[in-house]
Amino acid sequence: MIHFKNFLLKNTGLIALLAVTLGLAPFHPEPHIWGKLKWIQGGAKGMQALDWFDTFFHGAPFVLLLTALVFQGLKLIKK
């Protein structure tokens, strides 16, 4: 766990870049993850396994970024 935490702390900028590019691509007509989240909020009717994997793929950079930011905040609080 400590290696993962250190990795996130050292690479927060890269993770932010991944979240903006991979997480939001394709950008037109709306960010892909946004469309998937609206689909899930609407009951996820008709979603297949590939759609769930795609949601995970586009959402993972945001989860990593949130985790990295939490670790950064905890690091600041400790100081």
mmCIF file of the N, C-alpha and C atoms, coordinates in Angstrom:
data_MODEL
# 
_entry.id   MODEL 
# 
loop_
_atom_site.group_PDB 
_atom_site.id 
_atom_site.type_symbol 
_atom_site.label_atom_id 
_atom_site.label_alt_id 
_atom_site.label_comp_id 
_atom_site.label_asym_id 
_atom_site.label_entity_id 
_atom_site.label_seq_id 
_atom_site.pdbx_PDB_ins_code 
_atom_site.Cartn_x 
_atom_site.Cartn_y 
_atom_site.Cartn_z 
_atom_site.occupancy 
_atom_site.B_iso_or_equiv 
_atom_site.pdbx_formal_charge 
_atom_site.auth_seq_id 
_atom_site.auth_comp_id 
_atom_site.auth_asym_id 
_atom_site.auth_atom_id 
_atom_site.pdbx_PDB_model_num 
ATOM 1   N N  . MET A 1 1  ? 0.827   -1.199 0.000   1.00 0.00 ? 1  MET A N  1 
ATOM 2   C CA . MET A 1 1  ? 0.000   0.000  0.000   1.00 0.00 ? 1  MET A CA 1 
ATOM 3   C C  . MET A 1 1  ? 0.868   1.257  0.000   1.00 0.00 ? 1  MET A C  1 
ATOM 4   N N  . ILE A 1 2  ? 1.977   1.218  0.716   1.00 0.00 ? 2  ILE A N  1 
ATOM 5   C CA . ILE A 1 2  ? 2.846   2.402  0.798   1.00 0.00 ? 2  ILE A CA 1 
ATOM 6   C C  . ILE A 1 2  ? 3.439   2.740  -0.565  1.00 0.00 ? 2  ILE A C  1 
ATOM 7   N N  . HIS A 1 3  ? 3.724   1.718  -1.384  1.00 0.00 ? 3  HIS A N  1 
ATOM 8   C CA . HIS A 1 3  ? 4.266   1.967  -2.729  1.00 0.00 ? 3  HIS A CA 1 
ATOM 9   C C  . HIS A 1 3  ? 3.221   2.635  -3.620  1.00 0.00 ? 3  HIS A C  1 
ATOM 10  N N  . PHE A 1 4  ? 1.976   2.191  -3.489  1.00 0.00 ? 4  PHE A N  1 
ATOM 11  C CA . PHE A 1 4  ? 0.885   2.783  -4.261  1.00 0.00 ? 4  PHE A CA 1 
ATOM 12  C C  . PHE A 1 4  ? 0.687   4.247  -3.859  1.00 0.00 ? 4  PHE A C  1 
ATOM 13  N N  . LYS A 1 5  ? 0.722   4.507  -2.558  1.00 0.00 ? 5  LYS A N  1 
ATOM 14  C CA . LYS A 1 5  ? 0.570   5.878  -2.058  1.00 0.00 ? 5  LYS A CA 1 
ATOM 15  C C  . LYS A 1 5  ? 1.695   6.767  -2.586  1.00 0.00 ? 5  LYS A C  1 
ATOM 16  N N  . ASN A 1 6  ? 2.928   6.280  -2.517  1.00 0.00 ? 6  ASN A N  1 
ATOM 17  C CA . ASN A 1 6  ? 4.061   7.055  -3.025  1.00 0.00 ? 6  ASN A CA 1 
ATOM 18  C C  . ASN A 1 6  ? 3.947   7.298  -4.522  1.00 0.00 ? 6  ASN A C  1 
ATOM 19  N N  . PHE A 1 7  ? 3.503   6.281  -5.251  1.00 0.00 ? 7  PHE A N  1 
ATOM 20  C CA . PHE A 1 7  ? 3.306   6.437  -6.697  1.00 0.00 ? 7  PHE A CA 1 
ATOM 21  C C  . PHE A 1 7  ? 2.293   7.546  -6.974  1.00 0.00 ? 7  PHE A C  1 
ATOM 22  N N  . LEU A 1 8  ? 1.181   7.533  -6.257  1.00 0.00 ? 8  LEU A N  1 
ATOM 23  C CA . LEU A 1 8  ? 0.156   8.555  -6.467  1.00 0.00 ? 8  LEU A CA 1 
ATOM 24  C C  . LEU A 1 8  ? 0.662   9.940  -6.099  1.00 0.00 ? 8  LEU A C  1 
ATOM 25  N N  . LEU A 1 9  ? 1.407   10.035 -5.004  1.00 0.00 ? 9  LEU A N  1 
ATOM 26  C CA . LEU A 1 9  ? 1.921   11.330 -4.574  1.00 0.00 ? 9  LEU A CA 1 
ATOM 27  C C  . LEU A 1 9  ? 2.916   11.901 -5.577  1.00 0.00 ? 9  LEU A C  1 
ATOM 28  N N  . LYS A 1 10 ? 3.747   11.048 -6.155  1.00 0.00 ? 10 LYS A N  1 
ATOM 29  C CA . LYS A 1 10 ? 4.761   11.508 -7.111  1.00 0.00 ? 10 LYS A CA 1 
ATOM 30  C C  . LYS A 1 10 ? 4.178   11.841 -8.481  1.00 0.00 ? 10 LYS A C  1 
ATOM 31  N N  . ASN A 1 11 ? 3.065   11.222 -8.834  1.00 0.00 ? 11 ASN A N  1 
ATOM 32  C CA . ASN A 1 11 ? 2.539   11.336 -10.200 1.00 0.00 ? 11 ASN A CA 1 
ATOM 33  C C  . ASN A 1 11 ? 1.150   11.966 -10.272 1.00 0.00 ? 11 ASN A C  1 
ATOM 34  N N  . THR A 1 12 ? 0.830   12.846 -9.346  1.00 0.00 ? 12 THR A N  1 
ATOM 35  C CA . THR A 1 12 ? -0.502  13.460 -9.338  1.00 0.00 ? 12 THR A CA 1 
ATOM 36  C C  . THR A 1 12 ? -0.759  14.246 -10.627 1.00 0.00 ? 12 THR A C  1 
ATOM 37  N N  . GLY A 1 13 ? 0.241   14.943 -11.129 1.00 0.00 ? 13 GLY A N  1 
ATOM 38  C CA . GLY A 1 13 ? 0.071   15.702 -12.370 1.00 0.00 ? 13 GLY A CA 1 
ATOM 39  C C  . GLY A 1 13 ? -0.216  14.812 -13.564 1.00 0.00 ? 13 GLY A C  1 
ATOM 40  N N  . LEU A 1 14 ? 0.504   13.714 -13.651 1.00 0.00 ? 14 LEU A N  1 
ATOM 41  C CA . LEU A 1 14 ? 0.271   12.761 -14.737 1.00 0.00 ? 14 LEU A CA 1 
ATOM 42  C C  . LEU A 1 14 ? -1.135  12.156 -14.635 1.00 0.00 ? 14 LEU A C  1 
ATOM 43  N N  . ILE A 1 15 ? -1.554  11.855 -13.428 1.00 0.00 ? 15 ILE A N  1 
ATOM 44  C CA . ILE A 1 15 ? -2.887  11.285 -13.229 1.00 0.00 ? 15 ILE A CA 1 
ATOM 45  C C  . ILE A 1 15 ? -3.955  12.303 -13.617 1.00 0.00 ? 15 ILE A C  1 
ATOM 46  N N  . ALA A 1 16 ? -3.723  13.574 -13.314 1.00 0.00 ? 16 ALA A N  1 
ATOM 47  C CA . ALA A 1 16 ? -4.664  14.624 -13.720 1.00 0.00 ? 16 ALA A CA 1 
ATOM 48  C C  . ALA A 1 16 ? -4.745  14.705 -15.241 1.00 0.00 ? 16 ALA A C  1 
ATOM 49  N N  . LEU A 1 17 ? -3.605  14.586 -15.905 1.00 0.00 ? 17 LEU A N  1 
ATOM 50  C CA . LEU A 1 17 ? -3.590  14.592 -17.371 1.00 0.00 ? 17 LEU A CA 1 
ATOM 51  C C  . LEU A 1 17 ? -4.360  13.392 -17.925 1.00 0.00 ? 17 LEU A C  1 
ATOM 52  N N  . LEU A 1 18 ? -4.179  12.234 -17.319 1.00 0.00 ? 18 LEU A N  1 
ATOM 53  C CA . LEU A 1 18 ? -4.921  11.043 -17.736 1.00 0.00 ? 18 LEU A CA 1 
ATOM 54  C C  . LEU A 1 18 ? -6.424  11.238 -17.550 1.00 0.00 ? 18 LEU A C  1 
ATOM 55  N N  . ALA A 1 19 ? -6.812  11.855 -16.446 1.00 0.00 ? 19 ALA A N  1 
ATOM 56  C CA . ALA A 1 19 ? -8.234  12.073 -16.185 1.00 0.00 ? 19 ALA A CA 1 
ATOM 57  C C  . ALA A 1 19 ? -8.847  12.996 -17.241 1.00 0.00 ? 19 ALA A C  1 
ATOM 58  N N  . VAL A 1 20 ? -8.108  14.016 -17.618 1.00 0.00 ? 20 VAL A N  1 
ATOM 59  C CA . VAL A 1 20 ? -8.635  14.965 -18.607 1.00 0.00 ? 20 VAL A CA 1 
ATOM 60  C C  . VAL A 1 20 ? -8.692  14.339 -19.996 1.00 0.00 ? 20 VAL A C  1 
ATOM 61  N N  . THR A 1 21 ? -7.671  13.562 -20.353 1.00 0.00 ? 21 THR A N  1 
ATOM 62  C CA . THR A 1 21 ? -7.634  13.012 -21.712 1.00 0.00 ? 21 THR A CA 1 
ATOM 63  C C  . THR A 1 21 ? -8.422  11.705 -21.814 1.00 0.00 ? 21 THR A C  1 
ATOM 64  N N  . LEU A 1 22 ? -7.990  10.679 -21.102 1.00 0.00 ? 22 LEU A N  1 
ATOM 65  C CA . LEU A 1 22 ? -8.666  9.376  -21.195 1.00 0.00 ? 22 LEU A CA 1 
ATOM 66  C C  . LEU A 1 22 ? -10.050 9.396  -20.563 1.00 0.00 ? 22 LEU A C  1 
ATOM 67  N N  . GLY A 1 23 ? -10.177 10.123 -19.475 1.00 0.00 ? 23 GLY A N  1 
ATOM 68  C CA . GLY A 1 23 ? -11.442 10.133 -18.758 1.00 0.00 ? 23 GLY A CA 1 
ATOM 69  C C  . GLY A 1 23 ? -12.556 10.829 -19.507 1.00 0.00 ? 23 GLY A C  1 
ATOM 70  N N  . LEU A 1 24 ? -12.222 11.876 -20.234 1.00 0.00 ? 24 LEU A N  1 
ATOM 71  C CA . LEU A 1 24 ? -13.258 12.649 -20.906 1.00 0.00 ? 24 LEU A CA 1 
ATOM 72  C C  . LEU A 1 24 ? -13.401 12.334 -22.391 1.00 0.00 ? 24 LEU A C  1 
ATOM 73  N N  . ALA A 1 25 ? -12.432 11.652 -22.993 1.00 0.00 ? 25 ALA A N  1 
ATOM 74  C CA . ALA A 1 25 ? -12.477 11.372 -24.432 1.00 0.00 ? 25 ALA A CA 1 
ATOM 75  C C  . ALA A 1 25 ? -13.597 10.401 -24.764 1.00 0.00 ? 25 ALA A C  1 
ATOM 76  N N  . PRO A 1 26 ? -14.217 10.453 -25.889 1.00 0.00 ? 26 PRO A N  1 
ATOM 77  C CA . PRO A 1 26 ? -14.218 11.552 -26.845 1.00 0.00 ? 26 PRO A CA 1 
ATOM 78  C C  . PRO A 1 26 ? -15.005 12.739 -26.300 1.00 0.00 ? 26 PRO A C  1 
ATOM 79  N N  . PHE A 1 27 ? -14.626 13.920 -26.706 1.00 0.00 ? 27 PHE A N  1 
ATOM 80  C CA . PHE A 1 27 ? -15.163 15.148 -26.130 1.00 0.00 ? 27 PHE A CA 1 
ATOM 81  C C  . PHE A 1 27 ? -16.450 15.637 -26.786 1.00 0.00 ? 27 PHE A C  1 
ATOM 82  N N  . HIS A 1 28 ? -16.720 15.172 -28.006 1.00 0.00 ? 28 HIS A N  1 
ATOM 83  C CA . HIS A 1 28 ? -17.867 15.688 -28.748 1.00 0.00 ? 28 HIS A CA 1 
ATOM 84  C C  . HIS A 1 28 ? -18.858 14.586 -29.010 1.00 0.00 ? 28 HIS A C  1 
ATOM 85  N N  . PRO A 1 29 ? -20.111 14.702 -28.807 1.00 0.00 ? 29 PRO A N  1 
ATOM 86  C CA . PRO A 1 29 ? -20.886 15.884 -28.438 1.00 0.00 ? 29 PRO A CA 1 
ATOM 87  C C  . PRO A 1 29 ? -20.871 16.170 -26.927 1.00 0.00 ? 29 PRO A C  1 
ATOM 88  N N  . GLU A 1 30 ? -20.543 15.184 -26.108 1.00 0.00 ? 30 GLU A N  1 
ATOM 89  C CA . GLU A 1 30 ? -20.364 15.399 -24.671 1.00 0.00 ? 30 GLU A CA 1 
ATOM 90  C C  . GLU A 1 30 ? -19.290 14.422 -24.212 1.00 0.00 ? 30 GLU A C  1 
ATOM 91  N N  . PRO A 1 31 ? -18.639 14.705 -23.077 1.00 0.00 ? 31 PRO A N  1 
ATOM 92  C CA . PRO A 1 31 ? -17.630 13.754 -22.592 1.00 0.00 ? 31 PRO A CA 1 
ATOM 93  C C  . PRO A 1 31 ? -18.242 12.365 -22.391 1.00 0.00 ? 31 PRO A C  1 
ATOM 94  N N  . HIS A 1 32 ? -17.500 11.355 -22.801 1.00 0.00 ? 32 HIS A N  1 
ATOM 95  C CA . HIS A 1 32 ? -18.006 9.987  -22.816 1.00 0.00 ? 32 HIS A CA 1 
ATOM 96  C C  . HIS A 1 32 ? -18.437 9.513  -21.434 1.00 0.00 ? 32 HIS A C  1 
ATOM 97  N N  . ILE A 1 33 ? -17.632 9.804  -20.421 1.00 0.00 ? 33 ILE A N  1 
ATOM 98  C CA . ILE A 1 33 ? -17.973 9.355  -19.073 1.00 0.00 ? 33 ILE A CA 1 
ATOM 99  C C  . ILE A 1 33 ? -19.255 10.026 -18.595 1.00 0.00 ? 33 ILE A C  1 
ATOM 100 N N  . TRP A 1 34 ? -19.474 11.256 -19.008 1.00 0.00 ? 34 TRP A N  1 
ATOM 101 C CA . TRP A 1 34 ? -20.684 11.971 -18.624 1.00 0.00 ? 34 TRP A CA 1 
ATOM 102 C C  . TRP A 1 34 ? -21.921 11.268 -19.202 1.00 0.00 ? 34 TRP A C  1 
ATOM 103 N N  . GLY A 1 35 ? -21.842 10.856 -20.442 1.00 0.00 ? 35 GLY A N  1 
ATOM 104 C CA . GLY A 1 35 ? -22.948 10.132 -21.055 1.00 0.00 ? 35 GLY A CA 1 
ATOM 105 C C  . GLY A 1 35 ? -23.215 8.800  -20.376 1.00 0.00 ? 35 GLY A C  1 
ATOM 106 N N  . LYS A 1 36 ? -22.137 8.094  -20.004 1.00 0.00 ? 36 LYS A N  1 
ATOM 107 C CA . LYS A 1 36 ? -22.300 6.809  -19.312 1.00 0.00 ? 36 LYS A CA 1 
ATOM 108 C C  . LYS A 1 36 ? -22.925 7.013  -17.939 1.00 0.00 ? 36 LYS A C  1 
ATOM 109 N N  . LEU A 1 37 ? -22.500 8.051  -17.220 1.00 0.00 ? 37 LEU A N  1 
ATOM 110 C CA . LEU A 1 37 ? -23.062 8.305  -15.896 1.00 0.00 ? 37 LEU A CA 1 
ATOM 111 C C  . LEU A 1 37 ? -24.542 8.686  -15.988 1.00 0.00 ? 37 LEU A C  1 
ATOM 112 N N  . LYS A 1 38 ? -24.905 9.444  -17.008 1.00 0.00 ? 38 LYS A N  1 
ATOM 113 C CA . LYS A 1 38 ? -26.324 9.766  -17.204 1.00 0.00 ? 38 LYS A CA 1 
ATOM 114 C C  . LYS A 1 38 ? -27.125 8.507  -17.525 1.00 0.00 ? 38 LYS A C  1 
ATOM 115 N N  . TRP A 1 39 ? -26.520 7.614  -18.289 1.00 0.00 ? 39 TRP A N  1 
ATOM 116 C CA . TRP A 1 39 ? -27.171 6.355  -18.639 1.00 0.00 ? 39 TRP A CA 1 
ATOM 117 C C  . TRP A 1 39 ? -27.406 5.515  -17.379 1.00 0.00 ? 39 TRP A C  1 
ATOM 118 N N  . ILE A 1 40 ? -26.406 5.441  -16.515 1.00 0.00 ? 40 ILE A N  1 
ATOM 119 C CA . ILE A 1 40 ? -26.543 4.684  -15.266 1.00 0.00 ? 40 ILE A CA 1 
ATOM 120 C C  . ILE A 1 40 ? -27.589 5.337  -14.367 1.00 0.00 ? 40 ILE A C  1 
ATOM 121 N N  . GLN A 1 41 ? -27.571 6.666  -14.286 1.00 0.00 ? 41 GLN A N  1 
ATOM 122 C CA . GLN A 1 41 ? -28.538 7.372  -13.467 1.00 0.00 ? 41 GLN A CA 1 
ATOM 123 C C  . GLN A 1 41 ? -29.964 7.130  -13.965 1.00 0.00 ? 41 GLN A C  1 
ATOM 124 N N  . GLY A 1 42 ? -30.107 6.940  -15.258 1.00 0.00 ? 42 GLY A N  1 
ATOM 125 C CA . GLY A 1 42 ? -31.417 6.683  -15.842 1.00 0.00 ? 42 GLY A CA 1 
ATOM 126 C C  . GLY A 1 42 ? -31.873 5.240  -15.701 1.00 0.00 ? 42 GLY A C  1 
ATOM 127 N N  . GLY A 1 43 ? -31.114 4.425  -14.976 1.00 0.00 ? 43 GLY A N  1 
ATOM 128 C CA . GLY A 1 43 ? -31.520 3.043  -14.741 1.00 0.00 ? 43 GLY A CA 1 
ATOM 129 C C  . GLY A 1 43 ? -30.667 2.019  -15.455 1.00 0.00 ? 43 GLY A C  1 
ATOM 130 N N  . ALA A 1 44 ? -29.738 2.450  -16.257 1.00 0.00 ? 44 ALA A N  1 
ATOM 131 C CA . ALA A 1 44 ? -28.807 1.571  -16.976 1.00 0.00 ? 44 ALA A CA 1 
ATOM 132 C C  . ALA A 1 44 ? -29.528 0.530  -17.830 1.00 0.00 ? 44 ALA A C  1 
ATOM 133 N N  . LYS A 1 45 ? -30.666 0.901  -18.340 1.00 0.00 ? 45 LYS A N  1 
ATOM 134 C CA . LYS A 1 45 ? -31.426 -0.024 -19.181 1.00 0.00 ? 45 LYS A CA 1 
ATOM 135 C C  . LYS A 1 45 ? -30.712 -0.218 -20.511 1.00 0.00 ? 45 LYS A C  1 
ATOM 136 N N  . GLY A 1 46 ? -30.462 -1.455 -20.855 1.00 0.00 ? 46 GLY A N  1 
ATOM 137 C CA . GLY A 1 46 ? -29.802 -1.773 -22.111 1.00 0.00 ? 46 GLY A CA 1 
ATOM 138 C C  . GLY A 1 46 ? -28.288 -1.790 -22.037 1.00 0.00 ? 46 GLY A C  1 
ATOM 139 N N  . MET A 1 47 ? -27.707 -1.503 -20.870 1.00 0.00 ? 47 MET A N  1 
ATOM 140 C CA . MET A 1 47 ? -26.242 -1.541 -20.753 1.00 0.00 ? 47 MET A CA 1 
ATOM 141 C C  . MET A 1 47 ? -25.773 -2.986 -20.772 1.00 0.00 ? 47 MET A C  1 
ATOM 142 N N  . GLN A 1 48 ? -24.756 -3.227 -21.560 1.00 0.00 ? 48 GLN A N  1 
ATOM 143 C CA . GLN A 1 48 ? -24.176 -4.559 -21.645 1.00 0.00 ? 48 GLN A CA 1 
ATOM 144 C C  . GLN A 1 48 ? -22.819 -4.556 -20.957 1.00 0.00 ? 48 GLN A C  1 
ATOM 145 N N  . ALA A 1 49 ? -22.177 -5.719 -20.898 1.00 0.00 ? 49 ALA A N  1 
ATOM 146 C CA . ALA A 1 49 ? -20.897 -5.854 -20.198 1.00 0.00 ? 49 ALA A CA 1 
ATOM 147 C C  . ALA A 1 49 ? -19.847 -4.889 -20.754 1.00 0.00 ? 49 ALA A C  1 
ATOM 148 N N  . LEU A 1 50 ? -19.814 -4.720 -22.061 1.00 0.00 ? 50 LEU A N  1 
ATOM 149 C CA . LEU A 1 50 ? -18.850 -3.816 -22.671 1.00 0.00 ? 50 LEU A CA 1 
ATOM 150 C C  . LEU A 1 50 ? -19.083 -2.364 -22.225 1.00 0.00 ? 50 LEU A C  1 
ATOM 151 N N  . ASP A 1 51 ? -20.338 -1.981 -22.052 1.00 0.00 ? 51 ASP A N  1 
ATOM 152 C CA . ASP A 1 51 ? -20.650 -0.634 -21.588 1.00 0.00 ? 51 ASP A CA 1 
ATOM 153 C C  . ASP A 1 51 ? -20.162 -0.426 -20.151 1.00 0.00 ? 51 ASP A C  1 
ATOM 154 N N  . TRP A 1 52 ? -20.311 -1.445 -19.307 1.00 0.00 ? 52 TRP A N  1 
ATOM 155 C CA . TRP A 1 52 ? -19.831 -1.341 -17.926 1.00 0.00 ? 52 TRP A CA 1 
ATOM 156 C C  . TRP A 1 52 ? -18.308 -1.263 -17.894 1.00 0.00 ? 52 TRP A C  1 
ATOM 157 N N  . PHE A 1 53 ? -17.641 -2.066 -18.734 1.00 0.00 ? 53 PHE A N  1 
ATOM 158 C CA . PHE A 1 53 ? -16.180 -2.006 -18.814 1.00 0.00 ? 53 PHE A CA 1 
ATOM 159 C C  . PHE A 1 53 ? -15.741 -0.636 -19.290 1.00 0.00 ? 53 PHE A C  1 
ATOM 160 N N  . ASP A 1 54 ? -16.429 -0.099 -20.275 1.00 0.00 ? 54 ASP A N  1 
ATOM 161 C CA . ASP A 1 54 ? -16.108 1.223  -20.810 1.00 0.00 ? 54 ASP A CA 1 
ATOM 162 C C  . ASP A 1 54 ? -16.277 2.297  -19.732 1.00 0.00 ? 54 ASP A C  1 
ATOM 163 N N  . THR A 1 55 ? -17.321 2.165  -18.922 1.00 0.00 ? 55 THR A N  1 
ATOM 164 C CA . THR A 1 55 ? -17.530 3.099  -17.812 1.00 0.00 ? 55 THR A CA 1 
ATOM 165 C C  . THR A 1 55 ? -16.379 3.011  -16.814 1.00 0.00 ? 55 THR A C  1 
ATOM 166 N N  . PHE A 1 56 ? -15.960 1.798  -16.502 1.00 0.00 ? 56 PHE A N  1 
ATOM 167 C CA . PHE A 1 56 ? -14.821 1.615  -15.597 1.00 0.00 ? 56 PHE A CA 1 
ATOM 168 C C  . PHE A 1 56 ? -13.551 2.214  -16.203 1.00 0.00 ? 56 PHE A C  1 
ATOM 169 N N  . PHE A 1 57 ? -13.320 1.955  -17.470 1.00 0.00 ? 57 PHE A N  1 
ATOM 170 C CA . PHE A 1 57 ? -12.115 2.440  -18.144 1.00 0.00 ? 57 PHE A CA 1 
ATOM 171 C C  . PHE A 1 57 ? -12.041 3.965  -18.134 1.00 0.00 ? 57 PHE A C  1 
ATOM 172 N N  . HIS A 1 58 ? -13.158 4.627  -18.421 1.00 0.00 ? 58 HIS A N  1 
ATOM 173 C CA . HIS A 1 58 ? -13.166 6.085  -18.460 1.00 0.00 ? 58 HIS A CA 1 
ATOM 174 C C  . HIS A 1 58 ? -13.255 6.699  -17.063 1.00 0.00 ? 58 HIS A C  1 
ATOM 175 N N  . GLY A 1 59 ? -13.733 5.944  -16.082 1.00 0.00 ? 59 GLY A N  1 
ATOM 176 C CA . GLY A 1 59 ? -13.860 6.463  -14.724 1.00 0.00 ? 59 GLY A CA 1 
ATOM 177 C C  . GLY A 1 59 ? -12.641 6.225  -13.855 1.00 0.00 ? 59 GLY A C  1 
ATOM 178 N N  . ALA A 1 60 ? -11.824 5.241  -14.180 1.00 0.00 ? 60 ALA A N  1 
ATOM 179 C CA . ALA A 1 60 ? -10.659 4.892  -13.355 1.00 0.00 ? 60 ALA A CA 1 
ATOM 180 C C  . ALA A 1 60 ? -9.685  6.054  -13.168 1.00 0.00 ? 60 ALA A C  1 
ATOM 181 N N  . PRO A 1 61 ? -9.376  6.845  -14.194 1.00 0.00 ? 61 PRO A N  1 
ATOM 182 C CA . PRO A 1 61 ? -8.468  7.974  -13.954 1.00 0.00 ? 61 PRO A CA 1 
ATOM 183 C C  . PRO A 1 61 ? -9.007  8.970  -12.927 1.00 0.00 ? 61 PRO A C  1 
ATOM 184 N N  . PHE A 1 62 ? -10.316 9.157  -12.888 1.00 0.00 ? 62 PHE A N  1 
ATOM 185 C CA . PHE A 1 62 ? -10.904 10.071 -11.909 1.00 0.00 ? 62 PHE A CA 1 
ATOM 186 C C  . PHE A 1 62 ? -10.817 9.503  -10.499 1.00 0.00 ? 62 PHE A C  1 
ATOM 187 N N  . VAL A 1 63 ? -10.997 8.191  -10.363 1.00 0.00 ? 63 VAL A N  1 
ATOM 188 C CA . VAL A 1 63 ? -10.856 7.551  -9.049  1.00 0.00 ? 63 VAL A CA 1 
ATOM 189 C C  . VAL A 1 63 ? -9.414  7.669  -8.573  1.00 0.00 ? 63 VAL A C  1 
ATOM 190 N N  . LEU A 1 64 ? -8.459  7.427  -9.464  1.00 0.00 ? 64 LEU A N  1 
ATOM 191 C CA . LEU A 1 64 ? -7.046  7.582  -9.104  1.00 0.00 ? 64 LEU A CA 1 
ATOM 192 C C  . LEU A 1 64 ? -6.725  9.028  -8.731  1.00 0.00 ? 64 LEU A C  1 
ATOM 193 N N  . LEU A 1 65 ? -7.265  9.976  -9.483  1.00 0.00 ? 65 LEU A N  1 
ATOM 194 C CA . LEU A 1 65 ? -7.010  11.384 -9.194  1.00 0.00 ? 65 LEU A CA 1 
ATOM 195 C C  . LEU A 1 65 ? -7.596  11.768 -7.842  1.00 0.00 ? 65 LEU A C  1 
ATOM 196 N N  . LEU A 1 66 ? -8.795  11.341 -7.557  1.00 0.00 ? 66 LEU A N  1 
ATOM 197 C CA . LEU A 1 66 ? -9.410  11.636 -6.268  1.00 0.00 ? 66 LEU A CA 1 
ATOM 198 C C  . LEU A 1 66 ? -8.588  11.047 -5.129  1.00 0.00 ? 66 LEU A C  1 
ATOM 199 N N  . THR A 1 67 ? -8.121  9.810  -5.310  1.00 0.00 ? 67 THR A N  1 
ATOM 200 C CA . THR A 1 67 ? -7.291  9.167  -4.297  1.00 0.00 ? 67 THR A CA 1 
ATOM 201 C C  . THR A 1 67 ? -5.982  9.926  -4.106  1.00 0.00 ? 67 THR A C  1 
ATOM 202 N N  . ALA A 1 68 ? -5.354  10.331 -5.199  1.00 0.00 ? 68 ALA A N  1 
ATOM 203 C CA . ALA A 1 68 ? -4.105  11.086 -5.118  1.00 0.00 ? 68 ALA A CA 1 
ATOM 204 C C  . ALA A 1 68 ? -4.314  12.420 -4.409  1.00 0.00 ? 68 ALA A C  1 
ATOM 205 N N  . LEU A 1 69 ? -5.416  13.085 -4.699  1.00 0.00 ? 69 LEU A N  1 
ATOM 206 C CA . LEU A 1 69 ? -5.688  14.366 -4.048  1.00 0.00 ? 69 LEU A CA 1 
ATOM 207 C C  . LEU A 1 69 ? -5.964  14.202 -2.559  1.00 0.00 ? 69 LEU A C  1 
ATOM 208 N N  . VAL A 1 70 ? -6.615  13.117 -2.184  1.00 0.00 ? 70 VAL A N  1 
ATOM 209 C CA . VAL A 1 70 ? -6.825  12.832 -0.755  1.00 0.00 ? 70 VAL A CA 1 
ATOM 210 C C  . VAL A 1 70 ? -5.489  12.618 -0.069  1.00 0.00 ? 70 VAL A C  1 
ATOM 211 N N  . PHE A 1 71 ? -4.597  11.835 -0.684  1.00 0.00 ? 71 PHE A N  1 
ATOM 212 C CA . PHE A 1 71 ? -3.268  11.618 -0.105  1.00 0.00 ? 71 PHE A CA 1 
ATOM 213 C C  . PHE A 1 71 ? -2.476  12.918 -0.024  1.00 0.00 ? 71 PHE A C  1 
ATOM 214 N N  . GLN A 1 72 ? -2.603  13.770 -1.043  1.00 0.00 ? 72 GLN A N  1 
ATOM 215 C CA . GLN A 1 72 ? -1.921  15.065 -1.020  1.00 0.00 ? 72 GLN A CA 1 
ATOM 216 C C  . GLN A 1 72 ? -2.454  15.921 0.133   1.00 0.00 ? 72 GLN A C  1 
ATOM 217 N N  . GLY A 1 73 ? -3.772  15.907 0.327   1.00 0.00 ? 73 GLY A N  1 
ATOM 218 C CA . GLY A 1 73 ? -4.371  16.668 1.413   1.00 0.00 ? 73 GLY A CA 1 
ATOM 219 C C  . GLY A 1 73 ? -3.933  16.164 2.776   1.00 0.00 ? 73 GLY A C  1 
ATOM 220 N N  . LEU A 1 74 ? -3.885  14.840 2.929   1.00 0.00 ? 74 LEU A N  1 
ATOM 221 C CA . LEU A 1 74 ? -3.437  14.258 4.201   1.00 0.00 ? 74 LEU A CA 1 
ATOM 222 C C  . LEU A 1 74 ? -1.980  14.601 4.464   1.00 0.00 ? 74 LEU A C  1 
ATOM 223 N N  . LYS A 1 75 ? -1.186  14.640 3.403   1.00 0.00 ? 75 LYS A N  1 
ATOM 224 C CA . LYS A 1 75 ? 0.230   15.004 3.532   1.00 0.00 ? 75 LYS A CA 1 
ATOM 225 C C  . LYS A 1 75 ? 0.366   16.445 4.018   1.00 0.00 ? 75 LYS A C  1 
ATOM 226 N N  . LEU A 1 76 ? -0.475  17.346 3.481   1.00 0.00 ? 76 LEU A N  1 
ATOM 227 C CA . LEU A 1 76 ? -0.447  18.753 3.908   1.00 0.00 ? 76 LEU A CA 1 
ATOM 228 C C  . LEU A 1 76 ? -0.906  18.910 5.351   1.00 0.00 ? 76 LEU A C  1 
ATOM 229 N N  . ILE A 1 77 ? -1.897  18.145 5.749   1.00 0.00 ? 77 ILE A N  1 
ATOM 230 C CA . ILE A 1 77 ? -2.411  18.224 7.126   1.00 0.00 ? 77 ILE A CA 1 
ATOM 231 C C  . ILE A 1 77 ? -1.359  17.762 8.121   1.00 0.00 ? 77 ILE A C  1 
ATOM 232 N N  . LYS A 1 78 ? -0.582  16.736 7.754   1.00 0.00 ? 78 LYS A N  1 
ATOM 233 C CA . LYS A 1 78 ? 0.464   16.219 8.645   1.00 0.00 ? 78 LYS A CA 1 
ATOM 234 C C  . LYS A 1 78 ? 1.538   17.257 8.917   1.00 0.00 ? 78 LYS A C  1 
ATOM 235 N N  . LYS A 1 79 ? 1.812   18.120 7.927   1.00 0.00 ? 79 LYS A N  1 
ATOM 236 C CA . LYS A 1 79 ? 2.869   19.127 8.089   1.00 0.00 ? 79 LYS A CA 1 
ATOM 237 C C  . LYS A 1 79 ? 2.403   20.175 8.997   1.00 0.00 ? 79 LYS A C  1 
# 
